[in-house]
Amino acid sequence: MTDNGKPLRVAAVQICATPDAGANLVAAEAAARDAAEQGAQWIAFPEAFDCLVPTAAEMHAYARPEEDHPAVRSFTRLSRELGRWLLAGSVSVRSADDAVVNRTLVFSPESVIAARYDKIHLFDIDLPNGESSRESDFYRPGGTAVVADLDGIGLGLSICYDIRFPQLFRALGQGGARVIATPAAFSNYTGPLHWEPLLRARAIETGCFVVAAAQCGDNYPGRVSHGQSMIIDPWGRVMARAGDAPAVILADLDLEEVDRFRTAIPSLTKGRDFALGEVAQ
């Protein structure tokens, strides 16, 4: 429950972003209004919800400083209009030193940017099917984990590939997170096997709710996102799930469940230091 004794209603927006940023923002705004009409107090969006392009050159051409960014202008206005917290999954932002970062922005109902998180773990991989990615060509990695305070509720921030690094999530849980947002544009090659198990594991390990808004569908030729946005409770139970198409999913979070889980299974506070012994031959 929240301080007023009621559950926290959250929404995860699943979207199929393309290189057409204008059309993506129109779709995002429509989804936000839909979620608000259904009573969502927090509305979460996927990674790169405003623009998904195939090359670093295109992304760098699109990236803007926050004060000049079309997605930031849109969500500043929209958060005030709706009176809701908007979790802008990630946008490509130029930092003060002109580096491009993959940044989550959290907008308050008063249209203030309440938190920023730059993606720490960049997706540099070579898959067996020939698919490869060098996200480090697109972005400079962040170096700071962030737990935001949303009206007294700790929200841990992560983005997509971060989900494979449990040490980040443990730090968020130990740092006061009760809910963790994991916006994503997850590969459709690894998604069917890895997406749900990783999300459920991170919820169980931290005793947090996990809100995972994802990209879906054919973003551009050669790029298919997995979809399957989810909201998961601290026990690892899936509370809401999207399919393969754009959607808005909602769940009511009883935040006291975090305390009940952590009392029953206090692993977040019971870790011990250890050394790696000699590897057996």
C-alpha positions in Angstrom: 0.0 0.0 0.0 1.0 3.6 -0.3 0.8 6.2 2.5 -2.9 6.7 1.8 -3.5 3.0 2.4 -4.2 2.2 -1.3 -2.2 0.2 -3.8 0.0 2.0 -6.2 -1.4 1.6 -9.7 1.4 1.4 -12.3 1.3 1.0 -16.1 3.8 -0.3 -18.5 3.5 0.9 -22.1 4.6 -1.5 -24.9 5.4 0.3 -28.1 6.9 -0.4 -31.5 9.2 2.6 -32.1 10.6 3.3 -35.5 13.0 5.9 -36.9 10.0 8.3 -37.2 10.3 10.2 -33.9 7.3 12.3 -34.5 5.0 9.3 -35.0 6.5 7.6 -32.0 5.8 10.5 -29.7 2.2 10.7 -30.9 1.8 7.0 -30.1 3.5 7.4 -26.7 1.2 10.3 -25.7 -1.9 8.4 -26.7 -0.8 5.4 -24.6 -0.1 7.7 -21.6 -3.5 9.1 -21.8 -5.0 5.6 -22.0 -3.1 4.6 -18.9 -4.1 7.7 -17.0 -7.7 7.2 -17.8 -7.4 3.7 -16.3 -6.0 5.2 -13.1 -2.3 4.6 -13.4 -0.3 6.8 -11.1 3.1 5.8 -12.6 3.4 5.3 -16.4 6.5 3.6 -17.6 7.8 3.5 -21.2 10.4 1.3 -23.0 14.0 2.0 -23.9 14.3 4.3 -26.9 10.5 4.8 -27.0 10.9 8.0 -29.0 13.3 6.9 -31.7 14.9 3.6 -32.7 17.4 3.7 -35.6 19.9 1.2 -37.1 23.1 3.2 -37.1 25.1 5.2 -34.6 25.3 8.1 -37.1 21.5 8.3 -37.3 21.2 8.2 -33.5 23.9 10.9 -33.0 22.1 13.1 -35.6 18.9 12.7 -33.6 20.3 13.2 -30.1 19.8 16.6 -28.5 20.6 18.2 -25.1 17.7 17.8 -22.7 16.6 21.4 -23.0 16.2 21.0 -26.8 15.0 17.4 -26.9 11.6 16.7 -28.5 10.8 13.8 -26.2 11.7 15.9 -23.1 9.5 18.8 -24.3 6.6 16.3 -24.9 6.9 14.6 -21.6 7.3 17.9 -19.6 4.0 19.0 -21.0 2.3 15.6 -20.7 3.3 15.0 -17.1 1.7 18.3 -16.1 -1.4 17.7 -18.2 -2.0 14.3 -16.8 -0.7 14.9 -13.3 1.1 11.6 -13.3 4.7 10.3 -12.9 6.1 9.5 -16.3 9.1 7.1 -16.5 10.6 7.9 -19.9 12.4 4.6 -20.4 15.3 6.1 -22.3 16.1 8.8 -24.7 19.3 9.7 -26.5 20.7 12.8 -24.9 23.7 14.9 -25.5 25.5 15.6 -22.2 27.2 18.9 -21.3 30.5 17.6 -22.9 28.6 16.6 -26.1 28.8 12.8 -25.4 25.6 10.9 -26.3 24.1 8.9 -23.4 21.2 6.5 -23.2 19.2 8.2 -20.4 16.2 7.4 -18.3 14.3 10.5 -17.2 11.6 10.5 -14.5 9.1 13.3 -14.8 7.0 14.4 -11.7 3.3 15.3 -12.0 4.6 18.9 -11.7 6.7 18.4 -14.9 10.0 18.5 -13.1 12.7 16.0 -14.1 13.0 14.2 -10.7 15.7 11.7 -11.7 18.2 10.8 -14.4 20.0 7.5 -15.0 22.5 6.8 -17.8 22.7 3.2 -18.9 25.7 1.5 -17.3 26.0 -1.8 -19.3 26.0 -1.3 -23.0 24.9 -4.1 -25.4 28.0 -5.2 -27.2 27.4 -8.8 -28.3 27.8 -11.3 -31.2 24.9 -13.8 -31.3 25.1 -17.2 -32.9 22.6 -16.2 -35.5 24.9 -13.6 -36.9 23.2 -10.7 -35.1 25.7 -8.3 -33.5 25.4 -5.0 -31.6 27.9 -2.4 -30.6 25.9 -0.1 -28.4 29.2 1.5 -27.3 29.4 3.0 -30.8 26.1 4.7 -30.0 26.6 5.8 -26.4 29.0 6.6 -23.6 28.2 4.4 -20.5 27.0 5.8 -17.3 28.8 5.0 -14.0 26.2 5.7 -11.2 23.3 3.6 -10.0 20.2 5.6 -9.2 17.3 5.2 -6.7 14.8 7.9 -7.2 12.3 9.1 -4.5 8.8 9.2 -5.9 6.6 10.6 -3.1 8.5 8.5 -0.6 8.7 5.4 -2.7 12.2 4.3 -3.8 12.3 3.6 -7.6 15.5 1.8 -8.8 16.5 2.6 -12.4 18.0 0.2 -15.0 17.8 -0.2 -18.7 17.6 -3.4 -20.8 21.0 -5.1 -20.9 21.6 -4.0 -17.3 19.3 -6.9 -16.4 22.1 -9.4 -16.9 24.1 -7.8 -14.1 22.6 -8.8 -10.8 25.1 -6.8 -8.7 23.4 -3.6 -10.0 20.0 -4.7 -8.9 21.3 -5.8 -5.5 22.7 -2.4 -5.1 19.4 -0.8 -6.0 17.5 -3.0 -3.5 20.0 -2.2 -0.8 19.9 1.5 -1.7 16.2 1.8 -0.9 14.4 0.6 -4.1 11.0 -1.0 -3.6 10.2 -0.9 -7.3 12.7 -1.3 -10.1 12.0 0.0 -13.6 13.6 -2.0 -16.4 12.7 -0.4 -19.8 14.0 -2.5 -22.7 14.3 -3.1 -26.4 15.1 -6.7 -25.9 16.4 -8.9 -28.8 13.9 -11.3 -30.2 16.7 -13.9 -30.5 17.4 -14.1 -26.7 14.0 -12.8 -25.5 12.0 -16.1 -25.7 14.6 -17.8 -23.5 16.0 -15.1 -21.2 13.6 -12.1 -20.8 11.1 -13.5 -18.3 13.5 -15.6 -16.3 15.9 -12.7 -15.8 13.1 -10.3 -14.8 11.7 -12.8 -12.3 15.1 -13.5 -10.9 15.9 -9.8 -10.4 12.5 -9.3 -8.5 13.2 -12.3 -6.3 16.8 -11.4 -5.5 15.9 -7.8 -4.5 12.4 -8.3 -3.0 11.2 -5.6 -5.3 8.4 -5.1 -7.8 9.8 -5.0 -11.3 8.1 -2.9 -14.0 9.5 -3.8 -17.4 8.1 -1.8 -20.4 9.4 -3.2 -23.7 9.7 -2.5 -27.4 7.8 -4.9 -29.7 7.5 -5.7 -33.3 9.3 -4.7 -36.5 11.1 -1.5 -35.6 12.9 -1.2 -38.9 14.2 -3.7 -41.5 16.3 -6.3 -39.8 15.2 -5.3 -36.3 12.5 -7.2 -34.3 11.9 -6.6 -30.6 10.6 -9.3 -28.3 7.8 -7.4 -26.6 6.2 -9.3 -23.6 6.2 -6.3 -21.2 5.7 -7.4 -17.6 5.0 -6.3 -14.1 6.3 -8.7 -11.5 5.9 -8.9 -7.7 8.7 -9.6 -5.2 7.9 -13.3 -5.1 8.6 -13.5 -8.9 4.9 -13.8 -9.8 3.9 -12.1 -13.1 1.1 -9.7 -12.3 0.5 -8.4 -15.8 1.9 -9.3 -19.2 1.6 -7.9 -22.8 1.9 -9.9 -25.9 3.7 -9.1 -29.1 1.8 -6.0 -30.1 1.6 -2.4 -28.7 -0.4 -2.4 -25.5 -0.8 -0.8 -22.0 -0.7 -3.2 -19.1 -1.5 -2.3 -15.5 -1.1 -3.7 -12.0 -1.9 -2.5 -8.4 1.2 -2.8 -6.2 0.8 -3.5 -2.5 4.1 -2.1 -1.4 3.8 -3.8 2.0 4.4 -7.0 0.0 8.1 -5.9 -0.3 8.4 -5.9 3.5 6.6 -9.2 3.9 8.9 -10.8 1.3 12.1 -9.4 2.8 11.1 -10.5 6.3 10.4 -14.0 5.1 13.6 -14.2 2.9 16.1 -11.6 4.1 18.8 -12.4 1.5 19.2 -8.8 0.6 20.8 -8.1 4.0 22.5 -11.5 4.7 25.2 -11.5 2.1 28.7 -12.4 3.3 32.1 -11.7 1.9 34.0 -14.6 0.6 37.1 -15.6 -1.4 37.3 -17.7 -4.5 39.2 -20.9 -3.6 41.4 -22.9 -5.8 39.6 -24.2 -8.9 39.5 -28.0 -8.8 41.2 -29.7 -11.7 
